[in-house]
Each structure stands twice: as C-alpha cells, then as structure tokens.
C-alpha cells in the first residue's frame, strides 16, 4: 500500500512538471490555448472592431468638414480624432498578426510630427504617404497639427483651410491622411479572421508563438513607446537625453491631449495583462493567470502578477496627479513627468526580465536603453 501511494505521488509530480519537448519549458496546470483564445476573441478582435468604428467616425467627420467649413464641423472632427487616438492606445498592446503586418504604430502614431514636411507636401502636392520619407508627416500626430497647430483660435484654423491659394491642397492632404488611417483599419479588420487560427494554434512559447508575440509586443509598447517616447524623452527623464528637455516632442503636442493618451495607454496595459474583455467587466485568462499558475514571484517573493499590476497602477496614479498638458510640465527640470518616468521604469524589470524568464519567452526586439 505504501508503494502504491508513493507511485501515485511520483505520477502526480511528473504530470505537472514534465518537460515540454517542443519548447523545453515546464508544463503547468494552465491552458495556454484557452488563454490565447481569450486574448484573440475578447481582447484583440474587439480592439480591432473599436478602432475600425472610430476610423469610420473620423472619415465621416472629415467628409462633413470638407463639405462645410464651420466651427461645429471642426469640433466634431477634433472629437473624432481624439476618440480614434484613444482607441489606438489599446490596440497598440496587441500588435500581432495583421496589426503588425501593416505596422500600425509607425503608420498612425509617429511623433513628434514634422510640420515643415507636412507644409512642403501640401505646397508641392507631390508626396507618397506610404514612403519612409513621410512617416513623420501622417497619422494622428499630423492630424493633430492640421486641426490644432494651424491657428491659435478655431477661426484661424478655419481660415487656414479657406485660403484661396492653398486651402484646397490643405483639405486634400487632410483627407489623404484620414483615408490612410481608414485603409489601415480595413486591412487589419480583413486580415484578422484568417490570422486568428494561427495565433491561437501555436501554443508554445518559442519565437513566433502566440504567447511570445504577445509578450514581446507588450514589452515594446510599454518600454519603448510609453515609458520612453511619451514620457522619458520629452521630460529628460531618460538617461539617453542627458537631462535635455524637449517638451515639443510630447504626443499630441498641439491639442494638449498627451496626458489623457498616456493614461489610456497604461490603463490598456493593465487590462491586456489581466486578459480583461474589451469594454466589459469580465476578467478572462490573461498573463497574470499564466504567471500565477507558474507561481512566478518577484525579488521580494511577492506574486509577480500582483507586483506588475501594483507598479503599473502606481505609475498611473503619478500620471493622474498631472493636470496640465505634458508639454507644459516637460518644460520644467525635474518635473512630475520624471516621477512618472521613474514609476514606469520600475515596471520594466518585472515585465522584461522576470515575466519573460518565468514564461520562457525571449525578447526579440532590441533597444539601447540600458534596461
């Protein structure tokens, strides 16, 4: 009887710790396929649908603005731009499959925008938005300039488009920018159904698997695009700046929406990490559950999932203390934005070192940030 009990115990241990021959990682009591299905169907797909809805909204508003230059149509277009830009913040965290294929981040959100190049394109009418030369002259930041940076008042912005010499060219460039966003959205929406089976079907953790792609893109967006681009570089908080302030480099410089966009990005990071159903209260299988199944812990022996959520929340709370546009805050040395940067930086070793190690995922992107 004692032998049977001992044999049963050995079988139990073998079931939960046997090595996965495909990935070399330890098997755990966690359904990776169910995890990927939740991310695919309840996080990625509705994020794509929401972005598509907002892309359509900005298209309709642009057509109305072209047909009737008025303060009302201008403000509707500005509002649609903001909603589309906010919806992008969530989709950027699941930059996989068709989202990655169209290179959504570079196609719609390279900032700071190049106002001089935009004006040059408008004057010459000789431009290809898809060319590498115009990466900083399109997307949301370019629209931010065209709808807010071309005048100090609503009336001045309208006059910019009513100009007898260049007004028509300016409206055409505005339309072309929005058409490019709409086209990008269409490509993502059309490509996702075919890619979904590939994403959920590769349940390993090797390079190219659904988990590896998700973890890498999650890290890239948090580290490179939020911590550095939105906060560290404009504020001088990132060591690579040498403490040089560049407030003009914040996201949404002309509209002053930088804080709202950054906060939405961090909120999205937490939601995606937890596998929360998009725009719903249900919490599905996420990276937090995966880490908990592994009993992954930080250097203080706290559950790693809890440490990541707590530190991300702490960074968000630092952001919420800021009321003025980031361009104003970044003008002061040692500003609140530096505090935000430091709070975000504290998340990086948790997600870029501890999480990837626990999940047996390799970081495949490179940066020179010294993290």
C-alpha positions in Angstrom: 0.0 0.0 0.0 2.8 2.4 0.8 4.4 1.6 -2.6 1.1 2.4 -4.4 0.8 5.7 -2.6 4.4 6.6 -3.4 3.9 5.7 -7.0 0.8 7.8 -7.3 2.7 10.8 -5.8 5.5 10.3 -8.4 3.0 10.2 -11.2 1.3 13.4 -9.9 4.6 15.3 -9.8 5.5 14.0 -13.3 2.2 15.3 -14.8 2.7 18.8 -13.5 6.5 19.2 -14.0 7.2 17.2 -17.1 9.3 19.0 -19.6 7.6 20.1 -22.8 9.6 18.5 -25.6 8.6 21.3 -28.1 9.6 24.3 -26.0 11.8 23.0 -23.3 9.6 24.7 -20.7 7.9 23.1 -17.8 4.3 22.0 -18.2 2.0 23.6 -15.7 -1.7 23.3 -14.9 -2.6 26.2 -17.3 -4.5 26.0 -20.5 -2.4 28.1 -22.9 -4.8 27.6 -25.8 -7.7 28.9 -23.7 -5.5 31.8 -22.7 -4.8 32.6 -26.4 -8.4 32.2 -27.4 -9.5 34.7 -24.7 -6.8 37.2 -25.9 -7.8 36.6 -29.5 -11.6 36.8 -29.1 -12.1 39.1 -26.2 -9.1 41.4 -26.3 -7.7 41.7 -29.8 -10.8 41.3 -32.0 -13.0 43.8 -30.1 -10.0 46.2 -30.0 -9.8 45.9 -33.8 -13.5 46.5 -34.1 -13.4 49.5 -31.9 -10.5 51.0 -33.8 -12.4 50.4 -37.1 -15.5 52.1 -35.7 -13.5 55.2 -34.7 -11.7 55.2 -38.1 -15.0 55.3 -39.8 -16.1 58.1 -37.4 -13.1 60.2 -38.3 -13.7 59.6 -42.0 -17.3 60.7 -41.9 -16.4 63.8 -39.9 -13.7 64.7 -42.4 -16.1 64.5 -45.3 -18.5 66.7 -43.4 -15.7 69.2 -42.6 -14.7 69.3 -46.3 -18.3 70.0 -47.3 -18.9 72.7 -44.7 -16.1 74.6 -43.1 -17.5 75.6 -39.8 -16.6 75.7 -36.1 -19.1 73.0 -35.5 -17.8 70.6 -38.1 -14.2 71.4 -36.9 -15.0 70.5 -33.3 -16.8 67.3 -34.4 -13.7 66.3 -36.4 -11.4 67.1 -33.4 -13.6 65.0 -31.2 -13.5 62.0 -33.6 -9.7 62.3 -33.8 -9.5 62.1 -30.0 -11.7 59.0 -29.9 -9.7 57.3 -32.6 -6.4 58.2 -30.9 -7.6 56.8 -27.6 -8.8 53.6 -29.2 -5.4 53.1 -30.8 -3.7 53.0 -27.3 -5.4 49.7 -26.6 -4.8 48.1 -30.0 -1.1 49.0 -29.8 -0.6 46.5 -27.0 -1.7 43.6 -29.2 0.4 44.5 -32.2 0.3 41.0 -33.7 -0.8 39.5 -37.0 -2.4 42.0 -39.3 -1.9 44.8 -36.8 1.8 44.1 -37.0 1.8 43.5 -40.8 0.5 47.0 -41.5 2.9 48.3 -38.9 0.1 50.2 -37.1 2.4 52.0 -34.7 4.6 53.6 -37.3 1.7 54.1 -39.7 -0.5 56.2 -37.4 1.4 57.4 -34.4 5.0 58.6 -35.0 5.6 61.7 -33.0 6.7 64.4 -33.0 5.2 65.2 -36.3 7.1 67.1 -38.9 5.1 70.2 -39.6 7.6 71.6 -42.1 7.4 68.4 -44.1 3.6 68.5 -44.0 3.5 72.0 -45.3 6.1 71.1 -48.0 3.9 68.2 -49.1 0.8 70.4 -49.2 2.5 73.0 -51.3 4.1 70.6 -53.8 1.2 68.0 -53.9 4.0 65.6 -54.6 4.0 63.0 -51.8 3.5 59.3 -51.2 2.2 58.8 -47.6 3.4 55.2 -47.7 7.0 56.1 -48.2 9.5 56.1 -45.4 10.2 59.7 -46.0 6.7 60.6 -44.8 6.5 58.5 -41.7 6.5 61.7 -39.5 4.1 63.5 -41.8 1.0 61.4 -41.4 -1.2 59.6 -38.9 -2.7 61.1 -35.7 0.2 63.4 -34.9 -0.1 65.0 -38.4 -3.9 65.5 -37.9 -3.1 67.0 -34.5 -1.1 69.6 -36.3 -3.6 70.3 -39.0 -6.5 70.6 -36.7 -4.9 72.4 -33.8 -1.5 73.7 -34.8 -2.5 75.8 -37.8 -4.1 78.6 -35.8 -4.5 79.9 -32.2 -8.3 80.0 -32.5 -11.0 78.0 -34.2 -11.5 80.8 -36.6 -7.8 80.9 -37.6 -7.8 77.2 -38.2 -10.8 77.6 -40.5 -9.1 80.4 -42.3 -6.1 78.1 -42.9 -8.4 75.8 -44.9 -10.3 78.6 -46.6 -7.1 80.1 -48.0 -7.7 80.9 -51.7 -4.3 79.6 -52.8 -3.6 76.6 -50.6 -6.9 75.8 -49.0 -7.9 73.1 -51.4 -4.5 71.4 -51.1 -4.7 71.5 -47.4 -8.1 69.9 -47.4 -6.8 67.2 -49.8 -3.9 66.4 -47.5 -6.2 66.2 -44.5 -8.4 63.8 -46.5 -5.5 61.7 -47.6 -4.3 61.3 -44.0 -7.7 60.1 -42.9 -8.0 57.8 -45.9 -4.7 56.2 -45.0 -5.9 55.6 -41.4 -9.2 54.1 -42.8 -7.3 51.9 -45.2 -5.0 50.7 -42.4 -8.1 49.9 -40.3 -9.7 48.0 -43.2 -6.5 45.9 -43.7 -6.4 44.9 -40.1 -10.1 44.1 -39.9 -10.0 42.0 -43.1 -6.8 40.2 -42.1 -7.6 39.2 -38.5 -10.1 36.3 -39.2 -7.6 34.4 -41.2 -4.7 35.0 -38.8 -6.7 34.1 -35.6 -6.3 30.4 -36.1 -2.5 30.8 -36.4 -2.4 32.9 -33.2 -4.3 30.5 -31.0 -2.9 27.4 -32.7 0.7 27.9 -31.8 0.5 27.3 -28.0 4.3 27.1 -27.4 6.4 29.9 -26.0 9.1 29.8 -28.7 9.7 32.7 -31.1 6.7 33.2 -33.3 4.2 31.6 -30.9 1.2 33.5 -29.8 2.5 33.9 -26.3 5.9 35.1 -27.5 4.5 37.6 -29.9 2.1 39.0 -27.3 4.8 39.3 -24.6 7.2 40.9 -26.9 4.7 43.5 -28.3 3.5 44.2 -24.8 7.1 44.9 -23.7 7.8 47.0 -26.7 4.8 49.2 -26.3 5.3 49.7 -22.6 9.0 50.2 -22.7 9.7 52.0 -26.0 6.5 53.8 -26.8 5.1 54.7 -23.4 8.0 55.0 -20.9 10.5 56.5 -23.4 8.6 58.2 -26.2 5.6 59.6 -24.3 7.4 60.4 -21.1 11.2 59.9 -20.8 12.5 61.7 -23.9 10.3 64.9 -23.7 10.9 65.3 -19.9 14.7 64.5 -20.0 14.0 61.6 -17.5 15.5 59.0 -19.8 19.3 58.9 -19.3 19.9 59.0 -23.0 18.6 62.6 -23.2 21.4 63.8 -20.9 18.7 65.7 -19.0 17.8 67.8 -22.0 14.2 68.8 -22.0 12.2 68.7 -25.3 8.5 69.5 -24.5 7.8 69.9 -28.2 8.3 66.1 -28.6 5.3 65.0 -26.4 2.5 63.1 -28.0 -0.5 65.3 -29.1 1.6 68.4 -28.7 -0.8 70.8 -30.4 -4.1 69.5 -28.9 -2.7 69.1 -25.4 -4.1 65.6 -25.1 -0.8 64.0 -24.1 -1.8 63.1 -20.6 -5.1 61.5 -21.5 -3.5 59.4 -24.2 -0.7 58.3 -21.9 -3.1 57.4 -19.1 -5.2 55.4 -21.5 -2.1 53.6 -22.7 -1.2 52.5 -19.1 -4.8 51.5 -18.4 -4.8 49.4 -21.5 -1.5 47.8 -20.4 -3.2 46.6 -17.2 -6.3 45.4 -19.0 -4.4 43.4 -21.6 -2.2 41.9 -18.9 -5.2 40.7 -17.0 -7.0 39.5 -20.1 -10.0 41.7 -19.4 -12.7 41.5 -22.0 -12.6 44.8 -24.0 -15.1 47.3 -22.9 -16.6 44.8 -20.4 -16.2 43.9 -16.8 -15.3 40.2 -17.3 -11.8 39.2 -16.5 -10.7 36.3 -18.7 -7.4 34.3 -18.8 -4.5 36.7 -19.0 -0.8 36.9 -18.5 -1.5 37.4 -14.8 -3.2 34.0 -14.6 -0.4 32.4 -16.5 2.2 33.8 -14.1 0.1 32.7 -11.1 -0.1 29.1 -12.5 3.7 29.2 -12.5 3.8 30.7 -9.1 6.1 33.3 -10.5 7.4 35.7 -7.9 9.4 38.9 -7.9 12.6 39.6 -5.9 10.6 40.3 -2.8 8.8 37.0 -3.1 5.5 38.7 -4.0 3.4 37.2 -6.7 4.9 38.6 -9.9 1.4 39.3 -11.4 0.5 41.4 -8.4 3.8 43.3 -8.5 3.3 44.2 -12.1 -0.3 45.4 -11.6 0.6 47.3 -8.4 3.6 49.1 -10.0 1.7 49.9 -13.2 -1.1 51.3 -11.1 1.4 53.3 -9.1 2.7 54.8 -12.4 -0.9 55.6 -13.4 -1.5 57.3 -10.1 1.5 59.5 -10.8 0.1 60.4 -14.2 -3.3 61.3 -12.7 -1.6 63.9 -10.4 -0.8 65.9 -13.5 -3.4 68.3 -14.8 -1.6 70.5 -17.3 -0.6 69.3 -20.8 2.6 67.4 -20.8 4.3 70.0 -23.0 3.9 72.5 -20.1 5.1 70.0 -17.5 8.1 68.8 -19.5 9.4 72.4 -19.7 10.5 72.2 -16.0 13.6 70.4 -15.0 12.9 67.5 -12.5 9.2 67.8 -13.3 6.4 65.5 -12.3 7.0 63.7 -15.6 10.3 62.5 -14.3 8.4 60.9 -11.4 6.1 59.2 -13.9 9.1 58.0 -15.9 10.7 56.5 -12.8 7.5 54.8 -11.8 7.2 53.3 -15.3 10.8 52.3 -15.3 10.1 50.3 -12.1 7.7 48.1 -14.2 10.3 47.3 -16.8 12.5 44.7 -15.0 9.2 43.0 -13.9 7.9 42.5 -17.4 11.1 42.5 -19.4 13.2 40.2 -17.2 11.1 38.4 -14.6 8.0 37.8 -16.7 9.8 36.7 -19.8 12.0 34.4 -17.7 9.1 32.8 -16.0 7.2 32.3 -19.3 10.4 31.0 -21.1 9.9 33.8 -23.7 12.9 35.5 -25.4 12.8 39.3 -26.1 13.3 39.6 -29.8 13.3 43.4 -30.2 16.4 45.5 -29.5 16.8 48.9 -27.9 19.7 50.7 -26.4 18.1 52.0 -23.3 20.3 50.1 -20.9 17.4 48.5 -19.1 
